[in-house]
């Protein structure tokens, strides 16, 4: 089980995610599209999210 806080990558965002790494990446991709206006999630962002995940 992992945890990720969007604010660790996007300052000011308070959204947090908990689950497996794959579940978090899927949820973050949907969040990035819906809340941050990204039509595609760049590989660099995926790497930042992966690096910022911690054990829950």
N, CA, C and O atoms as a Tripos MOL2 file, in Angstrom:
@<TRIPOS>MOLECULE
protein
  224   223    56     0     0
PROTEIN
NO_CHARGES

@<TRIPOS>ATOM
      1 N           0.8570   -1.1710    0.0000 N.3       1 UNK1
      2 CA          0.0000    0.0000    0.0000 C.3       1 UNK1
      3 C           0.9080    1.2410    0.0000 C.2       1 UNK1
      4 O           1.8540    1.3530    0.7800 O.2       1 UNK1
      5 N           0.5780    2.1560   -0.9010 N.am      2 UNK2
      6 CA          1.3510    3.3890   -1.0640 C.3       2 UNK2
      7 C           0.4490    4.5960   -0.8860 C.2       2 UNK2
      8 O          -0.7770    4.4890   -0.8910 O.2       2 UNK2
      9 N           1.0900    5.7550   -0.7270 N.am      3 UNK3
     10 CA          0.3710    7.0160   -0.6020 C.3       3 UNK3
     11 C           1.1010    8.0510   -1.4380 C.2       3 UNK3
     12 O           2.3300    8.0590   -1.5060 O.2       3 UNK3
     13 N           0.3290    8.9290   -2.0780 N.am      4 UNK4
     14 CA          0.8980   10.0220   -2.8560 C.3       4 UNK4
     15 C           0.0680   11.2720   -2.6160 C.2       4 UNK4
     16 O          -1.1620   11.2270   -2.6310 O.2       4 UNK4
     17 N           0.7560   12.3900   -2.3950 N.am      5 UNK5
     18 CA          0.0870   13.6900   -2.2550 C.3       5 UNK5
     19 C           0.4320   14.5210   -3.4850 C.2       5 UNK5
     20 O           1.6050   14.7690   -3.7640 O.2       5 UNK5
     21 N          -0.5740   14.9450   -4.2090 N.am      6 UNK6
     22 CA         -0.3630   15.7020   -5.4370 C.3       6 UNK6
     23 C           0.4590   16.9670   -5.1750 C.2       6 UNK6
     24 O           1.2610   17.3720   -6.0160 O.2       6 UNK6
     25 N           0.2630   17.5780   -4.0310 N.am      7 UNK7
     26 CA          0.9980   18.7890   -3.6840 C.3       7 UNK7
     27 C           2.5010   18.5980   -3.6180 C.2       7 UNK7
     28 O           3.2480   19.5760   -3.6490 O.2       7 UNK7
     29 N           2.9620   17.3480   -3.5260 N.am      8 UNK8
     30 CA          4.4040   17.0880   -3.5590 C.3       8 UNK8
     31 C           4.9740   17.3120   -4.9550 C.2       8 UNK8
     32 O           6.1830   17.4790   -5.1140 O.2       8 UNK8
     33 N           4.1090   17.3170   -5.9660 N.am      9 UNK9
     34 CA          4.5370   17.5300   -7.3510 C.3       9 UNK9
     35 C           3.9430   18.8190   -7.9110 C.2       9 UNK9
     36 O           4.5980   19.5310   -8.6720 O.2       9 UNK9
     37 N           2.6970   19.1160   -7.5310 N.am     10 UNK10
     38 CA          2.0080   20.3260   -7.9880 C.3      10 UNK10
     39 C           1.7060   21.1810   -6.7580 C.2      10 UNK10
     40 O           0.7240   20.9290   -6.0590 O.2      10 UNK10
     41 N           2.5340   22.1850   -6.4870 N.am     11 UNK11
     42 CA          2.3280   23.0130   -5.2990 C.3      11 UNK11
     43 C           0.9140   23.5780   -5.2240 C.2      11 UNK11
     44 O           0.3760   24.0890   -6.2060 O.2      11 UNK11
     45 N           0.3280   23.4740   -4.0380 N.am     12 UNK12
     46 CA         -0.9980   24.0160   -3.7990 C.3      12 UNK12
     47 C          -2.1210   23.0140   -3.9430 C.2      12 UNK12
     48 O          -3.2320   23.2750   -3.4790 O.2      12 UNK12
     49 N          -1.8710   21.8730   -4.5720 N.am     13 UNK13
     50 CA         -2.9170   20.8650   -4.7170 C.3      13 UNK13
     51 C          -2.9780   20.0370   -3.4350 C.2      13 UNK13
     52 O          -1.9480   19.5990   -2.9220 O.2      13 UNK13
     53 N          -4.1780   19.8280   -2.9270 N.am     14 UNK14
     54 CA         -4.3460   19.1170   -1.6530 C.3      14 UNK14
     55 C          -4.8240   17.6830   -1.8160 C.2      14 UNK14
     56 O          -5.0630   17.0050   -0.8160 O.2      14 UNK14
     57 N          -4.9700   17.2050   -3.0300 N.am     15 UNK15
     58 CA         -5.4770   15.8510   -3.2840 C.3      15 UNK15
     59 C          -4.4510   14.8060   -2.8780 C.2      15 UNK15
     60 O          -3.2570   14.9690   -3.1300 O.2      15 UNK15
     61 N          -4.9130   13.7380   -2.2540 N.am     16 UNK16
     62 CA         -4.0460   12.6250   -1.8450 C.3      16 UNK16
     63 C          -4.6470   11.3240   -2.3460 C.2      16 UNK16
     64 O          -5.8640   11.2090   -2.4960 O.2      16 UNK16
     65 N          -3.7970   10.3530   -2.6010 N.am     17 UNK17
     66 CA         -4.2020    9.0580   -3.1390 C.3      17 UNK17
     67 C          -3.5490    7.9530   -2.3280 C.2      17 UNK17
     68 O          -2.4060    8.0880   -1.8900 O.2      17 UNK17
     69 N          -4.2710    6.8640   -2.1290 N.am     18 UNK18
     70 CA         -3.7450    5.7020   -1.4190 C.3      18 UNK18
     71 C          -4.1520    4.4570   -2.1930 C.2      18 UNK18
     72 O          -5.2780    4.3650   -2.6840 O.2      18 UNK18
     73 N          -3.2340    3.4990   -2.3010 N.am     19 UNK19
     74 CA         -3.5090    2.2450   -2.9920 C.3      19 UNK19
     75 C          -2.2240    1.6270   -3.4690 C.2      19 UNK19
     76 O          -1.1420    1.9890   -3.0060 O.2      19 UNK19
     77 N          -2.3330    0.6950   -4.3920 N.am     20 UNK20
     78 CA         -1.1180    0.1350   -4.9920 C.3      20 UNK20
     79 C          -0.5170    1.2040   -5.9070 C.2      20 UNK20
     80 O          -1.1890    2.1730   -6.2630 O.2      20 UNK20
     81 N           0.7190    1.0270   -6.2740 N.am     21 UNK21
     82 CA          1.3750    1.9960   -7.1610 C.3      21 UNK21
     83 C           0.5940    2.1320   -8.4670 C.2      21 UNK21
     84 O           0.4100    3.2450   -8.9590 O.2      21 UNK21
     85 N           0.1350    1.0260   -9.0280 N.am     22 UNK22
     86 CA         -0.6320    1.0770  -10.2770 C.3      22 UNK22
     87 C          -1.9560    1.8100  -10.0990 C.2      22 UNK22
     88 O          -2.3520    2.6030  -10.9540 O.2      22 UNK22
     89 N          -2.6400    1.5440   -8.9890 N.am     23 UNK23
     90 CA         -3.9150    2.2280   -8.7260 C.3      23 UNK23
     91 C          -3.7010    3.7250   -8.5930 C.2      23 UNK23
     92 O          -4.4830    4.5210   -9.1130 O.2      23 UNK23
     93 N          -2.6480    4.1000   -7.9000 N.am     24 UNK24
     94 CA         -2.3560    5.5260   -7.7210 C.3      24 UNK24
     95 C          -2.0470    6.1770   -9.0550 C.2      24 UNK24
     96 O          -2.5520    7.2630   -9.3370 O.2      24 UNK24
     97 N          -1.2320    5.5440   -9.8810 N.am     25 UNK25
     98 CA         -0.8890    6.1310  -11.1760 C.3      25 UNK25
     99 C          -2.1350    6.3310  -12.0470 C.2      25 UNK25
    100 O          -2.2600    7.3550  -12.7190 O.2      25 UNK25
    101 N          -3.0400    5.3770  -12.0380 N.am     26 UNK26
    102 CA         -4.2840    5.5280  -12.8030 C.3      26 UNK26
    103 C          -5.1320    6.6740  -12.2670 C.2      26 UNK26
    104 O          -5.6590    7.4780  -13.0370 O.2      26 UNK26
    105 N          -5.2630    6.7470  -10.9490 N.am     27 UNK27
    106 CA         -6.0660    7.8080  -10.3370 C.3      27 UNK27
    107 C          -5.4330    9.1790  -10.5510 C.2      27 UNK27
    108 O          -6.1360   10.1610  -10.7920 O.2      27 UNK27
    109 N          -4.1150    9.2460  -10.4630 N.am     28 UNK28
    110 CA         -3.4200   10.5160  -10.6590 C.3      28 UNK28
    111 C          -3.5670   10.9770  -12.1140 C.2      28 UNK28
    112 O          -3.7240   12.1710  -12.3700 O.2      28 UNK28
    113 N          -3.5190   10.0540  -13.0520 N.am     29 UNK29
    114 CA         -3.6910   10.4240  -14.4580 C.3      29 UNK29
    115 C          -5.0670   11.0410  -14.6770 C.2      29 UNK29
    116 O          -5.1870   12.0620  -15.3550 O.2      29 UNK29
    117 N          -6.1040   10.4340  -14.1110 N.am     30 UNK30
    118 CA         -7.4560   10.9770  -14.2360 C.3      30 UNK30
    119 C          -7.5540   12.3340  -13.5470 C.2      30 UNK30
    120 O          -8.1750   13.2550  -14.0780 O.2      30 UNK30
    121 N          -6.9550   12.4640  -12.3880 N.am     31 UNK31
    122 CA         -6.9490   13.7200  -11.6370 C.3      31 UNK31
    123 C          -6.2200   14.8140  -12.4210 C.2      31 UNK31
    124 O          -6.6840   15.9530  -12.4830 O.2      31 UNK31
    125 N          -5.0870   14.4660  -13.0130 N.am     32 UNK32
    126 CA         -4.3070   15.4500  -13.7710 C.3      32 UNK32
    127 C          -5.1070   15.9780  -14.9610 C.2      32 UNK32
    128 O          -5.0330   17.1620  -15.2900 O.2      32 UNK32
    129 N          -5.8670   15.0990  -15.6000 N.am     33 UNK33
    130 CA         -6.6980   15.5310  -16.7250 C.3      33 UNK33
    131 C          -7.8580   16.4000  -16.2450 C.2      33 UNK33
    132 O          -8.1140   17.4650  -16.8070 O.2      33 UNK33
    133 N          -8.5510   15.9500  -15.2150 N.am     34 UNK34
    134 CA         -9.7610   16.6350  -14.7470 C.3      34 UNK34
    135 C          -9.4710   17.9280  -13.9950 C.2      34 UNK34
    136 O         -10.1590   18.9290  -14.1920 O.2      34 UNK34
    137 N          -8.4670   17.9120  -13.1420 N.am     35 UNK35
    138 CA         -8.2350   19.0500  -12.2510 C.3      35 UNK35
    139 C          -7.0910   19.9740  -12.6790 C.2      35 UNK35
    140 O          -7.0680   21.1490  -12.3150 O.2      35 UNK35
    141 N          -6.1470   19.4390  -13.4500 N.am     36 UNK36
    142 CA         -4.9860   20.2520  -13.8340 C.3      36 UNK36
    143 C          -4.9250   20.5190  -15.3350 C.2      36 UNK36
    144 O          -3.9730   21.1290  -15.8220 O.2      36 UNK36
    145 N          -5.9400   20.0620  -16.0640 N.am     37 UNK37
    146 CA         -6.0580   20.3950  -17.4720 C.3      37 UNK37
    147 C          -5.0660   19.7200  -18.4080 C.2      37 UNK37
    148 O          -4.8590   20.1890  -19.5270 O.2      37 UNK37
    149 N          -4.4530   18.6350  -17.9730 N.am     38 UNK38
    150 CA         -3.5140   17.9330  -18.8390 C.3      38 UNK38
    151 C          -4.2750   16.9560  -19.7340 C.2      38 UNK38
    152 O          -5.0050   16.0970  -19.2400 O.2      38 UNK38
    153 N          -4.1070   17.0870  -21.0320 N.am     39 UNK39
    154 CA         -4.7760   16.1590  -21.9420 C.3      39 UNK39
    155 C          -4.0210   14.8330  -21.9930 C.2      39 UNK39
    156 O          -4.6220   13.7790  -22.2030 O.2      39 UNK39
    157 N          -2.7140   14.8860  -21.8010 N.am     40 UNK40
    158 CA         -1.8820   13.6860  -21.7120 C.3      40 UNK40
    159 C          -0.9550   13.8480  -20.5190 C.2      40 UNK40
    160 O          -0.5710   14.9630  -20.1630 O.2      40 UNK40
    161 N          -0.6010   12.7320  -19.9090 N.am     41 UNK41
    162 CA          0.2920   12.7690  -18.7540 C.3      41 UNK41
    163 C           1.6940   12.4240  -19.2460 C.2      41 UNK41
    164 O           1.9490   11.2860  -19.6410 O.2      41 UNK41
    165 N           2.6100   13.4040  -19.2260 N.am     42 UNK42
    166 CA          3.9570   13.1520  -19.7270 C.3      42 UNK42
    167 C           4.7290   12.1530  -18.8550 C.2      42 UNK42
    168 O           4.4840   12.0430  -17.6540 O.2      42 UNK42
    169 N           5.6480   11.4420  -19.4700 N.am     43 UNK43
    170 CA          6.4640   10.4540  -18.7590 C.3      43 UNK43
    171 C           7.2080   11.0910  -17.5880 C.2      43 UNK43
    172 O           7.4080   10.4530  -16.5550 O.2      43 UNK43
    173 N           7.6140   12.3370  -17.7480 N.am     44 UNK44
    174 CA          8.3290   13.0390  -16.6660 C.3      44 UNK44
    175 C           7.4410   13.1680  -15.4290 C.2      44 UNK44
    176 O           7.9190   13.0090  -14.3050 O.2      44 UNK44
    177 N           6.1720   13.4510  -15.6230 N.am     45 UNK45
    178 CA          5.2400   13.5680  -14.5020 C.3      45 UNK45
    179 C           5.0250   12.2090  -13.8380 C.2      45 UNK45
    180 O           4.9780   12.1150  -12.6110 O.2      45 UNK45
    181 N           4.8980   11.1720  -14.6360 N.am     46 UNK46
    182 CA          4.7510    9.8210  -14.0830 C.3      46 UNK46
    183 C           5.9550    9.4880  -13.2080 C.2      46 UNK46
    184 O           5.8020    8.9260  -12.1240 O.2      46 UNK46
    185 N           7.1490    9.8330  -13.6770 N.am     47 UNK47
    186 CA          8.3700    9.5690  -12.9060 C.3      47 UNK47
    187 C           8.3740   10.3520  -11.6010 C.2      47 UNK47
    188 O           8.8030    9.8330  -10.5710 O.2      47 UNK47
    189 N           7.9000   11.6000  -11.6310 N.am     48 UNK48
    190 CA          7.8420   12.4150  -10.4150 C.3      48 UNK48
    191 C           6.8510   11.8290   -9.4180 C.2      48 UNK48
    192 O           7.1270   11.7780   -8.2190 O.2      48 UNK48
    193 N           5.7070   11.3910   -9.9090 N.am     49 UNK49
    194 CA          4.6990   10.7840   -9.0360 C.3      49 UNK49
    195 C           5.2490    9.5070   -8.4210 C.2      49 UNK49
    196 O           5.1190    9.2840   -7.2180 O.2      49 UNK49
    197 N           5.8610    8.6740   -9.2460 N.am     50 UNK50
    198 CA          6.4250    7.4190   -8.7590 C.3      50 UNK50
    199 C           7.4810    7.6740   -7.6790 C.2      50 UNK50
    200 O           7.5310    6.9630   -6.6750 O.2      50 UNK50
    201 N           8.3110    8.6760   -7.8870 N.am     51 UNK51
    202 CA          9.3700    8.9960   -6.9230 C.3      51 UNK51
    203 C           8.8080    9.5580   -5.6160 C.2      51 UNK51
    204 O           9.4240    9.4100   -4.5600 O.2      51 UNK51
    205 N           7.6390   10.2040   -5.6830 N.am     52 UNK52
    206 CA          7.0590   10.8450   -4.5060 C.3      52 UNK52
    207 C           6.1560    9.9190   -3.6900 C.2      52 UNK52
    208 O           5.7080   10.2960   -2.6070 O.2      52 UNK52
    209 N           5.8850    8.7180   -4.1920 N.am     53 UNK53
    210 CA          5.0550    7.7630   -3.4410 C.3      53 UNK53
    211 C           5.8110    7.2550   -2.2160 C.2      53 UNK53
    212 O           7.0120    6.9880   -2.2650 O.2      53 UNK53
    213 N           5.0790    7.1310   -1.1300 N.am     54 UNK54
    214 CA          5.6510    6.5850    0.1120 C.3      54 UNK54
    215 C           4.7770    5.4500    0.6140 C.2      54 UNK54
    216 O           3.6230    5.3280    0.2050 O.2      54 UNK54
    217 N           5.3110    4.6300    1.4840 N.am     55 UNK55
    218 CA          4.5130    3.5650    2.0860 C.3      55 UNK55
    219 C           3.4190    4.1850    2.9420 C.2      55 UNK55
    220 O           3.6620    5.1300    3.6930 O.2      55 UNK55
    221 N           2.2120    3.6420    2.8210 N.am     56 UNK56
    222 CA          1.0720    4.1570    3.5900 C.3      56 UNK56
    223 C           1.0230    3.5100    4.9550 C.2      56 UNK56
    224 O           0.1330    3.8130    5.7500 O.2      56 UNK56
@<TRIPOS>BOND
     1     1     2 1
     2     2     3 1
     3     3     4 2
     4     3     5 am
     5     5     6 1
     6     6     7 1
     7     7     8 2
     8     7     9 am
     9     9    10 1
    10    10    11 1
    11    11    12 2
    12    11    13 am
    13    13    14 1
    14    14    15 1
    15    15    16 2
    16    15    17 am
    17    17    18 1
    18    18    19 1
    19    19    20 2
    20    19    21 am
    21    21    22 1
    22    22    23 1
    23    23    24 2
    24    23    25 am
    25    25    26 1
    26    26    27 1
    27    27    28 2
    28    27    29 am
    29    29    30 1
    30    30    31 1
    31    31    32 2
    32    31    33 am
    33    33    34 1
    34    34    35 1
    35    35    36 2
    36    35    37 am
    37    37    38 1
    38    38    39 1
    39    39    40 2
    40    39    41 am
    41    41    42 1
    42    42    43 1
    43    43    44 2
    44    43    45 am
    45    45    46 1
    46    46    47 1
    47    47    48 2
    48    47    49 am
    49    49    50 1
    50    50    51 1
    51    51    52 2
    52    51    53 am
    53    53    54 1
    54    54    55 1
    55    55    56 2
    56    55    57 am
    57    57    58 1
    58    58    59 1
    59    59    60 2
    60    59    61 am
    61    61    62 1
    62    62    63 1
    63    63    64 2
    64    63    65 am
    65    65    66 1
    66    66    67 1
    67    67    68 2
    68    67    69 am
    69    69    70 1
    70    70    71 1
    71    71    72 2
    72    71    73 am
    73    73    74 1
    74    74    75 1
    75    75    76 2
    76    75    77 am
    77    77    78 1
    78    78    79 1
    79    79    80 2
    80    79    81 am
    81    81    82 1
    82    82    83 1
    83    83    84 2
    84    83    85 am
    85    85    86 1
    86    86    87 1
    87    87    88 2
    88    87    89 am
    89    89    90 1
    90    90    91 1
    91    91    92 2
    92    91    93 am
    93    93    94 1
    94    94    95 1
    95    95    96 2
    96    95    97 am
    97    97    98 1
    98    98    99 1
    99    99   100 2
   100    99   101 am
   101   101   102 1
   102   102   103 1
   103   103   104 2
   104   103   105 am
   105   105   106 1
   106   106   107 1
   107   107   108 2
   108   107   109 am
   109   109   110 1
   110   110   111 1
   111   111   112 2
   112   111   113 am
   113   113   114 1
   114   114   115 1
   115   115   116 2
   116   115   117 am
   117   117   118 1
   118   118   119 1
   119   119   120 2
   120   119   121 am
   121   121   122 1
   122   122   123 1
   123   123   124 2
   124   123   125 am
   125   125   126 1
   126   126   127 1
   127   127   128 2
   128   127   129 am
   129   129   130 1
   130   130   131 1
   131   131   132 2
   132   131   133 am
   133   133   134 1
   134   134   135 1
   135   135   136 2
   136   135   137 am
   137   137   138 1
   138   138   139 1
   139   139   140 2
   140   139   141 am
   141   141   142 1
   142   142   143 1
   143   143   144 2
   144   143   145 am
   145   145   146 1
   146   146   147 1
   147   147   148 2
   148   147   149 am
   149   149   150 1
   150   150   151 1
   151   151   152 2
   152   151   153 am
   153   153   154 1
   154   154   155 1
   155   155   156 2
   156   155   157 am
   157   157   158 1
   158   158   159 1
   159   159   160 2
   160   159   161 am
   161   161   162 1
   162   162   163 1
   163   163   164 2
   164   163   165 am
   165   165   166 1
   166   166   167 1
   167   167   168 2
   168   167   169 am
   169   169   170 1
   170   170   171 1
   171   171   172 2
   172   171   173 am
   173   173   174 1
   174   174   175 1
   175   175   176 2
   176   175   177 am
   177   177   178 1
   178   178   179 1
   179   179   180 2
   180   179   181 am
   181   181   182 1
   182   182   183 1
   183   183   184 2
   184   183   185 am
   185   185   186 1
   186   186   187 1
   187   187   188 2
   188   187   189 am
   189   189   190 1
   190   190   191 1
   191   191   192 2
   192   191   193 am
   193   193   194 1
   194   194   195 1
   195   195   196 2
   196   195   197 am
   197   197   198 1
   198   198   199 1
   199   199   200 2
   200   199   201 am
   201   201   202 1
   202   202   203 1
   203   203   204 2
   204   203   205 am
   205   205   206 1
   206   206   207 1
   207   207   208 2
   208   207   209 am
   209   209   210 1
   210   210   211 1
   211   211   212 2
   212   211   213 am
   213   213   214 1
   214   214   215 1
   215   215   216 2
   216   215   217 am
   217   217   218 1
   218   218   219 1
   219   219   220 2
   220   219   221 am
   221   221   222 1
   222   222   223 1
   223   223   224 2
@<TRIPOS>SUBSTRUCTURE
     1 UNK1         2 RESIDUE 1 A UNK
     2 UNK2         6 RESIDUE 1 A UNK
     3 UNK3        10 RESIDUE 1 A UNK
     4 UNK4        14 RESIDUE 1 A UNK
     5 UNK5        18 RESIDUE 1 A UNK
     6 UNK6        22 RESIDUE 1 A UNK
     7 UNK7        26 RESIDUE 1 A UNK
     8 UNK8        30 RESIDUE 1 A UNK
     9 UNK9        34 RESIDUE 1 A UNK
    10 UNK10       38 RESIDUE 1 A UNK
    11 UNK11       42 RESIDUE 1 A UNK
    12 UNK12       46 RESIDUE 1 A UNK
    13 UNK13       50 RESIDUE 1 A UNK
    14 UNK14       54 RESIDUE 1 A UNK
    15 UNK15       58 RESIDUE 1 A UNK
    16 UNK16       62 RESIDUE 1 A UNK
    17 UNK17       66 RESIDUE 1 A UNK
    18 UNK18       70 RESIDUE 1 A UNK
    19 UNK19       74 RESIDUE 1 A UNK
    20 UNK20       78 RESIDUE 1 A UNK
    21 UNK21       82 RESIDUE 1 A UNK
    22 UNK22       86 RESIDUE 1 A UNK
    23 UNK23       90 RESIDUE 1 A UNK
    24 UNK24       94 RESIDUE 1 A UNK
    25 UNK25       98 RESIDUE 1 A UNK
    26 UNK26      102 RESIDUE 1 A UNK
    27 UNK27      106 RESIDUE 1 A UNK
    28 UNK28      110 RESIDUE 1 A UNK
    29 UNK29      114 RESIDUE 1 A UNK
    30 UNK30      118 RESIDUE 1 A UNK
    31 UNK31      122 RESIDUE 1 A UNK
    32 UNK32      126 RESIDUE 1 A UNK
    33 UNK33      130 RESIDUE 1 A UNK
    34 UNK34      134 RESIDUE 1 A UNK
    35 UNK35      138 RESIDUE 1 A UNK
    36 UNK36      142 RESIDUE 1 A UNK
    37 UNK37      146 RESIDUE 1 A UNK
    38 UNK38      150 RESIDUE 1 A UNK
    39 UNK39      154 RESIDUE 1 A UNK
    40 UNK40      158 RESIDUE 1 A UNK
    41 UNK41      162 RESIDUE 1 A UNK
    42 UNK42      166 RESIDUE 1 A UNK
    43 UNK43      170 RESIDUE 1 A UNK
    44 UNK44      174 RESIDUE 1 A UNK
    45 UNK45      178 RESIDUE 1 A UNK
    46 UNK46      182 RESIDUE 1 A UNK
    47 UNK47      186 RESIDUE 1 A UNK
    48 UNK48      190 RESIDUE 1 A UNK
    49 UNK49      194 RESIDUE 1 A UNK
    50 UNK50      198 RESIDUE 1 A UNK
    51 UNK51      202 RESIDUE 1 A UNK
    52 UNK52      206 RESIDUE 1 A UNK
    53 UNK53      210 RESIDUE 1 A UNK
    54 UNK54      214 RESIDUE 1 A UNK
    55 UNK55      218 RESIDUE 1 A UNK
    56 UNK56      222 RESIDUE 1 A UNK
